[in-house]
């Protein structure tokens, strides 16, 4: 039993060194946890969460019960803003390339071309004018039109 105690006992210097190492590890771990908790979501994740379509369980039913069908003909449907009206939209005349690159179907290269065209030719008159940018066709414009405004 005494041999076991001798093997697992620490001298005073070893005990102090062990306490210092444990304290450093605890402080370092606390700093890592604190820094991780302060980080925000990457811009791409924020944009995806804003542009995600609501699920069908969140939507209100479109039909009225049949017992109220006579009254329903005279009452306008409840005016609720649709998700598409509240979608985040980017102004193509003021947005930097980094913001445009976050849009679906637009990457870093295409966003740089949009900004270059704007700098060379002046502000866009409409979203449809993007067809003049190399790499953007009518189909591409229709895909990204809901995310863009031209002011």
C-alpha positions as CSV (number, residue, x, y, z in Angstrom):
1,X,0.0,0.0,0.0
2,X,2.8,2.4,0.8
3,X,4.4,1.8,-2.6
4,X,1.2,2.8,-4.3
5,X,1.1,6.0,-2.3
6,X,4.7,6.8,-3.2
7,X,4.0,6.2,-6.9
8,X,0.9,8.5,-7.0
9,X,2.0,11.2,-4.7
10,X,3.2,14.5,-6.1
11,X,5.9,16.8,-4.7
12,X,4.9,20.4,-3.8
13,X,6.5,21.7,-7.1
14,X,4.6,19.0,-9.2
15,X,1.3,19.9,-7.5
16,X,1.8,23.7,-8.2
17,X,2.8,23.0,-11.8
18,X,-0.3,20.7,-12.2
19,X,-2.6,23.4,-10.8
20,X,-1.1,26.0,-13.1
21,X,-1.6,23.8,-16.2
22,X,-5.2,23.0,-15.2
23,X,-5.9,26.7,-14.7
24,X,-4.5,27.6,-18.1
25,X,-6.5,24.8,-19.8
26,X,-9.7,26.0,-18.1
27,X,-9.2,29.6,-19.0
28,X,-8.3,28.7,-22.6
29,X,-11.4,26.5,-22.9
30,X,-13.6,29.3,-21.5
31,X,-12.2,31.8,-24.0
32,X,-12.9,29.3,-26.9
33,X,-16.5,28.8,-25.7
34,X,-17.0,32.6,-25.3
35,X,-15.6,33.3,-28.8
36,X,-17.7,30.6,-30.4
37,X,-20.9,31.9,-28.7
38,X,-20.2,35.4,-30.1
39,X,-19.9,34.4,-33.7
40,X,-22.7,35.3,-36.0
41,X,-24.1,33.1,-38.8
42,X,-22.2,33.4,-42.1
43,X,-24.0,35.7,-44.5
44,X,-25.0,32.9,-46.8
45,X,-26.8,31.1,-44.0
46,X,-28.6,34.3,-43.0
47,X,-29.7,34.9,-46.6
48,X,-30.9,31.3,-47.0
49,X,-33.0,31.5,-43.8
50,X,-34.6,34.8,-45.1
51,X,-35.4,33.4,-48.5
52,X,-36.7,30.0,-47.4
53,X,-40.3,29.4,-48.3
54,X,-42.7,28.9,-45.4
55,X,-44.0,25.4,-44.9
56,X,-47.6,24.5,-45.7
57,X,-48.4,24.3,-42.0
58,X,-47.6,28.0,-41.6
59,X,-50.0,29.1,-44.3
60,X,-53.6,29.9,-43.6
61,X,-56.3,27.8,-45.4
62,X,-57.6,29.4,-48.6
63,X,-61.1,27.9,-48.3
64,X,-64.0,29.0,-46.1
65,X,-66.2,26.4,-44.5
66,X,-69.2,25.5,-46.6
67,X,-71.7,26.8,-44.1
68,X,-70.4,30.3,-44.6
69,X,-70.1,30.1,-48.4
70,X,-72.9,32.6,-49.0
71,X,-71.2,35.2,-46.7
72,X,-67.8,34.4,-48.0
73,X,-68.8,35.6,-51.5
74,X,-69.3,39.2,-50.2
75,X,-66.3,39.3,-47.9
76,X,-62.9,40.0,-49.4
77,X,-60.1,37.5,-48.5
78,X,-58.0,38.4,-45.5
79,X,-55.2,40.6,-46.6
80,X,-52.0,39.2,-45.3
81,X,-48.6,40.1,-46.7
82,X,-47.2,37.2,-48.6
83,X,-43.7,36.0,-48.0
84,X,-42.6,37.1,-51.5
85,X,-43.5,40.7,-50.7
86,X,-41.3,40.6,-47.6
87,X,-38.4,38.9,-49.3
88,X,-35.0,40.6,-49.0
89,X,-34.2,42.5,-52.2
90,X,-30.9,44.0,-53.4
91,X,-30.7,47.2,-55.3
92,X,-28.5,46.5,-58.4
93,X,-27.5,50.2,-58.6
94,X,-26.0,50.4,-55.1
95,X,-25.1,46.9,-54.0
96,X,-21.5,45.9,-53.8
97,X,-20.3,42.7,-55.5
98,X,-20.1,40.9,-52.1
99,X,-23.9,41.4,-51.6
100,X,-24.8,40.4,-55.1
101,X,-22.7,37.2,-54.8
102,X,-25.0,36.1,-51.9
103,X,-28.0,35.9,-54.2
104,X,-29.1,32.5,-55.6
105,X,-27.8,31.8,-59.1
106,X,-25.2,34.6,-58.8
107,X,-21.7,33.9,-57.8
108,X,-18.6,36.0,-57.2
109,X,-17.7,36.2,-61.0
110,X,-21.1,37.2,-62.1
111,X,-21.5,39.8,-59.3
112,X,-18.2,41.3,-60.3
113,X,-19.4,41.6,-63.9
114,X,-22.6,43.3,-62.8
115,X,-20.7,45.9,-60.8
116,X,-18.1,46.4,-63.6
117,X,-20.9,47.0,-66.1
118,X,-22.5,49.5,-63.7
119,X,-19.2,51.3,-63.3
120,X,-18.6,51.5,-67.0
121,X,-22.1,52.3,-68.3
122,X,-23.8,54.0,-65.4
123,X,-26.7,52.9,-63.3
124,X,-29.2,50.3,-64.6
125,X,-32.6,51.5,-65.8
126,X,-34.3,48.2,-65.0
127,X,-33.5,44.7,-63.9
128,X,-34.0,43.6,-67.4
129,X,-31.0,45.6,-68.5
130,X,-28.8,42.9,-66.8
131,X,-29.2,40.9,-70.0
132,X,-26.4,43.2,-71.4
133,X,-24.0,41.8,-68.8
134,X,-21.9,38.9,-70.2
135,X,-23.1,35.6,-68.8
136,X,-26.7,36.7,-68.0
137,X,-29.5,35.7,-70.3
138,X,-33.3,36.1,-70.1
139,X,-33.7,32.9,-68.2
140,X,-31.1,33.9,-65.6
141,X,-32.8,37.3,-65.2
142,X,-36.2,35.6,-64.5
143,X,-34.5,33.4,-61.8
144,X,-32.9,36.3,-60.0
145,X,-35.6,39.0,-60.6
146,X,-37.4,38.3,-57.3
147,X,-34.3,39.2,-55.4
148,X,-33.5,42.4,-57.2
149,X,-34.8,46.0,-57.4
150,X,-33.6,48.9,-59.5
151,X,-33.9,52.3,-58.0
